[in-house]
């Protein structure tokens, strides 16, 4: 792991842990109950024969009710045991929550004497974490135990999380395993759908007076122009939560565009549009693609022309794709 990635993870981990731990006990209990209801009705959970769950500590999403419900339904429930020397989680089936013992981190775990269960036999993993993004990015506690366990396990990966633990983008490395679904108190987020980012937000007819153009008099006296920005992203989280912090701040996007066009004189509208697109993608990590249109009204072409328009599209690079040999 690079030092840059390590630092980014540590900053997000510290901020989200503090935020989660400030959650009042009553609010955490109510949110956990709602999350458990949503999770228990998920088709992968209802159809599962073997479920792996964690036993919550502190302000983690509570899981005892889910575990009890699964046991009553006749499912095989497995809980993780930390094996620090091997740096892995060992899974053991339990019949109840009575015989658990404190593990190396003070968390109740199955005794090591119980037979182990191969992670490949698990149909559903219910995982904890400190921060998540809708694409399935998960930030745990820093040990990498869950990532190593999930790396070769074919079962569903479902994270239980408060909505306040959602961030625009979790810093991810090559060995970090993404989730399939996120279950929040507001509902369920499909991470595969989020990775496709099928939704659009559109800013229309932002009108400015700027000093742009190939002719010197355009740059000196100024021109009237209009800018459109189409933003492709996933809006499942704001749709569930009705929370402004889970979507992009479009007044901030407007301000960024206004600052770029007003802060520099461009000879070409192509340059202005490219600068806007690159800046928006850099500033707002939830946006997967931006399309920018810049219209210059009544350009000097020697005849009647209402407007000249440039349109360009930029997608966020996917640096996780394998390089070609």
C-alpha positions in Angstrom: 0.0 0.0 0.0 1.4 3.4 -0.9 1.9 6.0 1.7 -0.6 8.3 0.0 -3.3 5.6 0.1 -2.4 4.8 3.7 -2.7 8.4 4.8 -6.0 8.9 2.9 -7.5 5.8 4.6 -6.3 6.9 8.0 -7.9 10.3 7.6 -11.3 8.9 6.5 -11.2 6.2 9.2 -10.6 8.7 12.0 -13.3 11.1 10.8 -15.9 8.4 10.3 -15.1 6.6 13.5 -15.6 9.8 15.5 -18.8 10.6 13.7 -20.3 7.2 14.3 -19.3 7.1 17.9 -21.1 10.4 18.5 -24.4 8.7 17.5 -26.7 8.6 20.4 -27.6 5.2 21.8 -31.3 5.6 21.1 -30.7 6.8 17.5 -28.3 3.9 16.9 -30.8 1.4 18.2 -33.6 2.7 16.0 -31.4 2.8 12.9 -30.0 -0.7 13.7 -33.6 -2.1 13.9 -34.5 -0.5 10.6 -31.3 -1.9 9.0 -32.1 -5.4 10.4 -35.6 -5.3 8.9 -34.3 -4.3 5.5 -31.5 -7.0 5.6 -33.8 -9.8 6.7 -36.1 -9.3 3.7 -33.3 -9.3 1.1 -33.7 -12.3 -1.3 -30.0 -13.3 -0.9 -30.5 -13.4 2.9 -33.9 -15.2 2.9 -32.5 -17.8 0.4 -29.2 -18.3 2.2 -28.5 -21.6 3.9 -25.3 -20.4 5.6 -24.9 -16.8 6.8 -21.8 -15.2 8.2 -22.4 -12.3 10.5 -20.4 -10.2 12.9 -21.2 -9.5 16.6 -21.5 -5.8 16.9 -19.5 -3.8 19.4 -19.8 -0.1 20.4 -21.8 1.9 17.9 -21.6 -0.6 15.1 -24.9 -1.6 13.6 -26.4 -4.1 16.0 -26.7 -7.7 14.8 -28.0 -9.8 17.7 -31.6 -9.7 16.4 -30.5 -10.7 12.9 -28.4 -13.6 14.2 -31.3 -14.8 16.4 -33.8 -14.5 13.5 -31.4 -16.5 11.3 -31.0 -19.2 13.9 -34.8 -19.5 14.4 -35.2 -19.8 10.6 -33.0 -22.9 10.7 -30.0 -21.3 8.9 -26.4 -22.2 9.7 -25.0 -19.1 11.3 -21.2 -18.7 11.4 -19.3 -16.0 13.3 -15.7 -14.9 12.8 -12.8 -15.6 15.2 -9.7 -13.5 14.9 -6.5 -15.5 14.4 -3.9 -12.8 14.7 -0.8 -14.9 14.1 -2.2 -16.1 10.8 -3.7 -12.6 10.1 -7.1 -14.1 9.2 -10.6 -14.6 10.3 -11.6 -18.2 11.1 -15.3 -19.0 10.7 -17.2 -21.3 13.2 -20.8 -22.3 13.2 -22.8 -21.4 16.4 -26.1 -22.6 17.7 -26.6 -19.7 20.1 -24.8 -16.7 21.5 -24.2 -18.1 25.0 -20.8 -19.9 24.6 -18.8 -17.0 23.1 -15.5 -15.9 24.5 -13.5 -12.7 24.3 -11.1 -12.5 21.4 -7.8 -10.7 21.1 -9.6 -7.4 20.6 -12.1 -7.9 23.3 -14.9 -8.9 20.9 -17.0 -12.0 21.7 -16.1 -14.8 19.4 -16.7 -18.5 19.0 -14.3 -20.8 20.8 -11.4 -22.1 18.7 -12.4 -25.7 19.6 -15.5 -25.5 17.4 -15.1 -26.9 13.9 -14.2 -24.4 11.2 -16.4 -23.5 8.3 -14.8 -22.9 4.9 -15.7 -19.3 3.6 -16.6 -20.9 0.3 -19.6 -22.6 2.0 -21.0 -19.2 3.1 -23.9 -17.9 1.0 -24.1 -14.4 2.6 -21.5 -12.3 4.5 -22.9 -9.5 6.6 -19.9 -7.2 7.1 -19.2 -4.2 9.3 -17.0 -1.2 8.5 -16.3 2.5 9.2 -17.0 4.1 5.8 -18.6 3.0 2.5 -19.4 4.4 -0.9 -22.3 3.4 -3.1 -19.9 1.7 -5.6 -19.2 -0.8 -2.8 -16.0 0.7 -1.5 -15.5 -0.4 2.2 -13.1 1.0 4.8 -12.6 -1.3 7.7 -10.5 -1.0 10.8 -7.2 -1.4 9.1 -6.2 -5.0 9.7 -7.4 -6.3 6.3 -9.0 -9.4 7.9 -12.3 -9.1 6.1 -10.7 -8.4 2.7 -8.5 -11.5 3.0 -11.5 -13.6 4.0 -13.7 -12.3 1.2 -11.1 -12.4 -1.5 -11.9 -16.0 -2.7 -15.4 -16.4 -1.2 -18.2 -16.5 -3.8 -21.0 -15.5 -1.3 -22.9 -12.2 -1.3 -21.1 -9.4 0.4 -23.5 -7.2 2.2 -22.5 -4.3 4.4 -24.7 -3.0 7.3 -24.1 0.7 7.7 -25.7 3.9 9.0 -26.4 6.3 6.2 -24.1 8.8 7.9 -21.2 6.4 7.1 -21.6 6.9 3.4 -18.9 9.0 1.7 -18.5 10.1 -1.9 -15.5 7.8 -2.5 -13.7 5.4 -0.2 -9.9 5.2 -0.9 -9.4 1.7 -2.2 -6.3 -0.4 -2.9 -5.8 -3.4 -5.1 -6.6 -5.9 -2.3 -9.7 -4.1 -1.0 -12.8 -6.2 -1.7 -16.0 -4.2 -2.7 -19.4 -4.9 -1.3 -22.4 -6.1 -3.4 -25.1 -4.3 -1.4 -25.2 -1.7 1.3 -28.1 -1.8 3.8 -28.9 1.5 5.5 -31.7 2.6 7.8 -33.3 4.2 4.7 -33.1 1.1 2.4 -30.8 -0.9 0.2 -28.2 0.4 -2.2 -27.2 -1.8 -5.2 -23.5 -1.3 -5.6 -23.4 -2.9 -9.1 -26.0 -0.3 -10.2 -24.0 2.5 -8.6 -20.9 1.4 -10.5 -22.8 1.9 -13.7 -23.8 5.4 -12.5 -27.0 5.5 -14.6 -28.4 8.8 -13.3 -28.0 12.4 -14.4 -28.0 15.8 -12.8 -28.2 18.7 -15.2 -27.3 22.4 -14.8 -28.8 24.4 -17.7 -28.1 27.8 -19.2 -25.6 29.2 -16.7 -25.2 32.6 -18.4 -22.0 34.6 -18.0 -20.2 37.5 -19.6 -16.6 36.4 -20.2 -13.5 37.5 -22.1 -12.9 34.6 -24.4 -12.3 34.2 -28.1 -9.8 33.9 -30.9 -10.2 37.6 -31.7 -8.5 40.2 -29.5 -11.6 42.4 -29.3 -13.6 39.5 -27.9 -11.1 39.1 -25.1 -11.0 42.8 -24.4 -14.6 43.8 -24.6 -16.1 40.4 -23.6 -18.8 38.1 -24.9 -22.1 36.6 -23.7 -22.0 32.9 -23.3 -24.0 30.1 -21.7 -22.7 26.8 -20.2 -24.6 23.5 -19.6 -23.2 20.7 -17.5 -24.6 17.2 -17.4 -23.3 15.1 -14.5 -23.6 11.3 -14.6 -23.6 9.7 -11.1 -25.6 7.4 -8.9 -28.4 9.0 -6.8 -29.5 5.9 -4.8 -28.2 7.4 -1.5 -29.9 10.8 -1.8 -33.1 9.0 -3.0 -33.2 7.0 0.2 -32.0 9.5 2.7 -33.3 12.9 1.4 -30.0 14.2 2.8 -28.1 17.0 1.0 -24.7 15.6 2.2 -25.2 12.4 0.1 -25.4 14.1 -3.3 -23.3 16.6 -5.2 -23.4 20.2 -4.2 -24.6 21.8 -7.4 -24.3 25.4 -6.1 -20.7 24.6 -5.5 -20.4 23.2 -9.0 -21.9 26.5 -10.3 -19.4 28.5 -8.3 -16.5 26.4 -9.6 -17.6 26.9 -13.2 -18.1 30.7 -12.6 -14.6 31.0 -11.1 -13.0 29.2 -14.0 -14.6 31.2 -16.8 -14.2 34.5 -14.9 -10.6 33.8 -13.8 -8.9 33.4 -17.1 -9.3 34.5 -20.7 -9.4 31.5 -23.1 -8.8 31.7 -26.9 -10.8 28.6 -27.5 -14.1 27.4 -26.1 -12.7 23.9 -26.3 -10.1 24.9 -23.7 -12.7 26.5 -21.4 -14.9 23.4 -21.6 -12.0 21.0 -21.0 -10.8 23.1 -18.0 -14.3 23.0 -16.5 -14.8 19.2 -17.1 -11.4 18.3 -15.5 -11.9 20.6 -12.5 -15.4 19.2 -11.7 -14.2 15.6 -11.9 -11.3 16.4 -9.7 -13.4 18.3 -7.1 -16.4 16.0 -6.9 -15.5 12.2 -6.8 -19.1 11.0 -6.9 -19.4 12.1 -10.5 -18.5 9.4 -13.0 -18.9 11.5 -16.2 -19.5 15.1 -17.2 -20.7 16.6 -20.4 -20.0 20.3 -20.9 -21.6 22.6 -23.5 -20.3 26.1 -24.0 -22.3 28.5 -26.3 -21.0 31.8 -27.5 -23.7 34.1 -28.8 -23.4 36.1 -32.1 -19.8 35.1 -32.8 -17.8 37.2 -35.4 -18.0 35.0 -38.4 -18.8 37.6 -41.1 -22.5 36.8 -41.2 -25.6 36.0 -39.2 -25.0 33.2 -36.6 -27.0 33.0 -33.4 -24.5 30.9 -31.5 -21.4 28.8 -31.7 -21.4 25.7 -29.4 -18.7 23.3 -28.2 -19.7 20.1 -26.4 -17.3 17.6 -24.8 -17.5 14.6 -22.5 -15.1 13.4 -19.9 -15.3 10.1 -17.9 -13.5 9.5 -14.7 -10.4 7.3 -15.5 -10.6 3.8 -14.2 -7.1 3.1 -12.9 -8.0 -0.3 -11.6 -8.3 -1.8 -15.1 -5.4 -4.2 -15.9 -2.7 -3.0 -18.2 -2.5 -4.6 -21.6 0.5 -6.9 -22.0 
